[in-house]
Amino acid sequence: MKALAYEKAHALDAFAIDLIEVDEPRLRDGDLLVEVHAIGINPGEAAIRRTRSAEPGGRVVLGWEFAGVVVQAGSAATGFAVGDRVLGTGDITRDGSWAERVAVDHRVVAKIPDRLAFTDAASLPVGVLTAWESLFRDQDALLPGVGRVLVIGGAGGVGSMATQLLKATTPAFVISTASRPESRKWATEMGADLVVDHRGDLAGQLRTAGIDHVDLVFSTAGTSGHLGAIVEVLRPFGHLSAVDLAGPFDTAAFTGKSLSLHSEMVFSKIVAGGDVASQGRILARAADDVAAGRLRPIVTTTLDGLTAETMKTAHTLVESGRTIGKTVVRVTA
């Protein structure tokens, strides 16, 4: 089959992902083999392309957000049948979905309602799971005492889903950050009660709006650069949940307010252990909510074709840091 792959980590201006022939995926007992119809593009995949090389003689196939059709099921893959339309993520230690077919653990997959298009479905999995686990952790509810939530990066894929999930499932007052007119408009459309500019004085903007503190900050990008402002706006015993805590990170400022820190990595359950099947249940709930109109898909840019040219365009968009919502590549009609 064909897949988009590369051998050595590389920068965007030396783009080296090519469409090549690779072996068909080998199914494990709990796997589904899915024919890929659409793939969502994420900043994390571009970061991996820049930093991770293949083992000698090997190649890297990225992509852990897809929608497609089940063409084969392993002996222990329950709840699915050949022909089912599905969406899902995958396992960062295995080949991803930038290919004609992908093998994926059935526990991180959910069925797509008939009325939901593949491109819309492919915009959901990573944003939904990352936002859900960041906000609700493993209890599927906000921490006690959380009534005001600040989402840093409210116009991106994860921030867009975080705002929607909060407004659809909780009574929380949601504040999103966005810096440009179009991103502010999008954050408002996602349901934010208030939009502030992360390039300005966050605490000052909140005070102007009559808000002296927030209970939870969910930071989707640039956390270390916003750390001082985050500590300032959080109440004592408040919470920071973030997706980009890799590298040096000074938490000394947290001590004075007894703040708690929560990290999130969407693959942690399948890689490190946990209730992996919970991710399939969360995706199934989100897909039903989208079909019912309680949530909306977040695809804003659709590119066509499993080609190196299309993927370079997608990476250029995601690395610009100015995308709104989600870029999706339509692999097949």
N, C-alpha and C positions, 0 to 999 in steps of 0.2 A: 504494500500500500504506500501512498505518498504521505509525507509529513514534512513540516517545516522544522529544520534542525540546524545546529551549529556545533563547532568543536571547541573554539577558544572564546573566552570572555572578551567582549569588545565594546567600544563606544559606539554611539549612534552614527557618528561620521565615518565609521569603518564598518558599517552594517554588513554582517556576514551570515545571516540566516538564509538558508536556501531550501528549496523544495526538492526533496530527495526520496528515493525508494528505501523503505525500511521494512523489517520483518513485521508480520502481523503480531499484535499483542498476545501474550500468553495469559490466559485466564487462570486466576486462582479460584478455588471452590466458591468463594463468596462474591465473585466478580460478575459484573455485566459487561458485555461487549456492546458499545454504543456507536452507531454510525453518526458522526458529528454533522449537524446542520448549521450551527451557529456557535460562535465563541465570543465571550466577553474579554476585554483587554483591561489589565490592571497595572498600576505602577510597580507593584512588587515583581512582576514578570520582567519588566524592563530593568529593574535593579539586579535581578538574577543574571540576566544577559550580560550586564556590565561587569559582574564579579565572579561568576561561576563558570569554570571550564569543565569540559568532559574529562573523564578518565582517559589515559592514553589509548588510542584506538577506538574510542567511543564517540558518542554524540549526545547532545542535550535536546530534548523535545519539551518545550515549555507549554503552558496553558492549563489552568485549573478552574475554568469556568465555562460551561458548555450547555447546549441543548441539542437533543438528537433523538434517535430511535433505537431501541434495544434490538439487536440482531442475534444475540446469543446470551444465555444465562448459565452461570456455574451451578454446580449441584447444590450448593448451600445458599444461593441467592434467592431468597424467598420474597414473595410479594410482587414480582414482576414477571412479565411474559414477553416473548418476541413480538415486536410491533408496538410496544408501549412507547409513547412520547415522554421523554424524561429530561430533567435538568439536574445539574449537580456540580460538584467541585472535583475532588480527587485526592491524591496523596503526593505531596511535594517530593518524596523520595522515588517516585515512579515517573515514567513518561507521561506527559500531559496531553491535552486535547487539540493541539495544533496539528491535527492529523485527520485522515479520513475516518479512522476509527480509534476509540480509546477504551482500554480496560479499566474499570473503576469499581471499587468496593460498593456494593449495593446499598450500604447503610448511609452513604453520603449522597444519595440520589433520591429524587421524588418524581412522581408523575406530573405531567403538564396537563392542565384542563384543556378541553378541546378548543375553547375559544381563545386561548393564548397562543400567539405566534411564536415560532422558534426564536426569532431575534429579540422579542420582548422577554422571553423566558431566560435567554442567555445573559441578560443584563442584571439578573437578580442574585444568583447564589452567593458570590463572595461578599457583596454588600450586605445582604440579609444576614448571613451567618456572622460576619465580623461585627456588625452593629448589634445584633441580638446578644452575642456572648459578651461584648464589651459593656453593654448597658445592664443586662439582666444576669450575667455570669451563668452559673449552673443551676440557679434557682428559678429561672424564667420569670423573674419579677425584679423591679427596681429595689435597691437596698432600702431598708426602713428610713424614713425621714427625708427621702429625696423628692423634692417637689419642683425645683428649678434645675434645668440641665442646660449647660452651654456646650454646643457642638462646634468645635473648631474645624473649619473646612466643610461647611454645610452644603456647598454646591457640588462636591465630588461624589463619586459613586457611593462610598461608605457613608459619608455624611448625609447624602440624600435619603438613604434607607433608614439611617438612625432617626432622623426627624420624623419620617413617616411612621415608623414603628412606635415611636414615643407617642405621637398624637393618636394613633389608632388603638393603642393598647393601654395607655395610662392617662391620668389627668395632669401630667407634668406640664409646666410652662417651659417652652423650648426656645432657646436663644441660639441662633446660628451665626457664624461669621462668614462674611463674603466681602470682597473688596471692589468688585466691578459692578456696574449697573446691571449687566446681564446675569451675573452670578447672584446678586442680591434678589433679583426678580425670581430666579429659579428657586432659591432657598425659601422665599415666601410661598411659592407655589407648592413646595414640598410640605408646607404646613407650619413653618416657623412662626412663633408669636412675635418675635423681635429679631431683627437682623442688625448686627454691628460689624464694624470693619476691623479685621485682625491686624491691619497695618497701623491702627491708631491706638489710643489709650483705652484698653478694654474696660478697666475699672471706671474711668471717667464717663464712658458712653453708657455703662450700666447705671451709674448714679444719676445721670441726666434722665434716664428712663424710670427712675424711682426704685432701682434695684440695688441693694447694698451688698448682696452676696449671692452665690449659687451653691447648690449642694453637691453637684457632680459636674465635672468637666470631662467631655469625651473628645480627645484630641486625635484627629485622623492624619495629621502631618505637621512637621515642624515643631514638635513638642519641646525639644530642648531650647529652641529660640523663643518660645512663648512661656518658658517655665516661670519667670518672675511674675508675669501678668496672671498666670494660672493660680499661683500661690496667693496673689493679692485678692483675686475675686472669690476664691473658695472660702467657705465658712470654716471655723474650727471643726475638726473631725469630719471634714468633707472628703470627697473622693476624686481622684484623677484616674481615668481609664484611657489608655493610649495604645496605639498599634505600632509605634516606631521608637521603641525604647532601646534599640541596639546601640552599642558603642558607649562611650563615657556619658554618664548621666548623674549629675549632682543632686542628690535627694536631701542634702542637709537643710535646705530651706523648708522642707516639709515638717521638720521636727517641731518648730515653734507653734504650729497649728494642729499638731497630731493628725496630719492628713494621711489617708491611705492611698496606695498606689496599686493599680491593677493593669497588668499587661494582657495583650490579646494577640494570638496567632491562630488563624483560621484552621490550620492543620494540626493543632496541638493534640486534639483528641485521637486522631487516627495515627499520629506518629508516636506520641508519648503515653497514650492510654487514657481511657475515659469512656463516657457513654457516647460512643460513636454514632449510634442509631438516633441520638437526639438531633443530630444535624439533618438527617433525612426527614424527621418529623417537623422540624422548624421550616425546612424548605417546602414541605407539603402544605403546611399552614399558610405560608406566604403566597404560594402559587394560588391557593384557593382564595385568599384575600384579594389578590390582584384580579382574578377572574370575576370576583363579586364587586369590584370597584372600591374596596376598602383601602387598598394600596395601589400604586401605579408603577408600571415599569419605568426604568430610568434611562433607556437608550435614547441618545440624542444624535449620534452619528453612526450611520451604517455604511460599512465598506463591503465590497463584493469580491469573493474569490479567495481560495487558499493558495496565495501566491506570495513570493518574497516581496514584491512591490507593495502589495496591500499591507503586509505586516510592517514594512518599513514606515509606511504612512501612519499606521496605528501607533507605532512606537514614537514617532515624531510628535504626534498629538499628545500622547500620555506624558512624554518627557517635557512638554512645554509648560506644564504646571498650570495651564489655563483652561483645561477641559471642564465642562459642566456635565453632570450625569455620567453616562457610560458610552464608550465606543464599542460597537459590536461588529464582528466580521461575519457576514453571511457566507457559509461554505457551500451549501446547496439550497435550492429553492424549496 
